[in-house]
Amino acid sequence: MKYAPLVASILLGLLFVTFAILVLFNLIPAQEFPKDTPIFHFMAAFGPTGHMKFVKVFELLGGILLLVPQTRNLGLLCLGPIILNILAFHHFVAGDGIFNPILIVISLLALYLLWSERTAWAGLLR
């Protein structure tokens, strides 16, 4: 069990690094959304502002920080709000719920890493 947090942080870190690189360097085509849907309006609002690039830079930074065991907590700190926003987007905007398998994996890996590092985070609750 002593390698489980390392494996979880590598999986979560590589997941976020991979998707951030794919979007930041335009390695995948932009997805087209049906007109007059909440997703279309959401992406139309965020696309031109550069907000998604900003989020992807923090995903890349958080993923890289997760890959280094000494900076794992800082990576979780960067990725925590992003994970919450991903869950909120899927629940409120996309309407497909938070029970998508990849969302469950991301959430469980992040929660496990928070639990495994709970002594480091305990100072926030005192």
N, C-alpha and C positions, 0 to 999 in steps of 0.2 A: 504494500500500500504506500510505501514511501515514494514510489515513482508515479503514482496516480496524479498528483497535482501537476507534475512536470508534463505528463502526457496530455492532460486536460488543457493546460496553458498552451502547449504546442498546437493542439488541434484548433482551439479557439483563435489563437494568434494567426495561424496560417489561413484560416477561414476569412478573417477580416482583412489580412494583408492581400490575399488573392483577389477578393471582390473590390477592394479599394484600388488596386493596380489596374484591374480590368476596366473600371470606370474612369479613373484619372487619365489613363493613356488611350482612351477610346478604343480598346481592343475588342469590345463587343458593340454591336450596333444599338443605338437607342431604341428602347421598346416603344411601340406605338400603342396608345391607349384609346379605347372607344370614346368618341366625342360625347360631351354632356354627361359624363360620369364623374363621381367625386374624385376618382384617381386622376382623371384628365385635368380637372381644375386644380387639384393639389400640385401636380407636377408642372402645370402651366404657371403657377405662382412661384414655385421654387426654382425652376429651370433657368430662366433668364437672370435671376438675381445672383447666381453663383453660390447659393446656399448649399446645394448638394456637393459641390466641389469642396467647400469648407468642411462638411461632414465627412467626406471621403478622406480628406487629409488627416482628420482626427482618428478615423478608423485605421488608417495606415500607421499612424503614430502609436495608437493603442495596441494594435496587433504586433508591432515590432517590440514594444515594451513588454508585452506578454511573453514573447519568445525568450527574453533574458530573465532568468529566475530572480535576480536581485531587483528588477524593476517591475515585477509581476503586479504588485499592488497599484503602482502608478498607471499601468496599462488598464487594470480594472477600473480605476478612477476615470480614465479617458473614455472607456467603452461603456460604462454603466448607463449614462444618459442616452447614449446612442441605442443601446439594446432596449431601453424603456420606450424610446421613440419608435423603434421598429415595431415593437409589440402594439403600441398605441395606434400606429398607422394601419396595421393589419386588422385591428379590432374596430376602429372607428371610421377610417376612410375606405379601406378596401372591402371591409365587411366580411372577409373570409375567416375571421376569428384568429385566435392565437394558438390553435391546435394543429398548425402546419408542422410536419415533422422537423423541418430545419429550425423553425422557431423554438420548438421544444428542446432540441439539442443545444442550441445557442444558450437558451435560458438555463438549462440544467448544468452545462459546463461552467457558466458564469457563477451560478449559485454554489456549485461545488467548490470553485476556487475561492469564493468569499468565505465559505465555511472552513476550508482548509487553512485559510490565513486569518481566522477569526481573532486570534490573539493580537495580531497587528492592527486590526480594525477596532478593537475593544476600547481604545483610547477615545474614539469619537463618541462613545456612549456614556462616558464618565463626566 
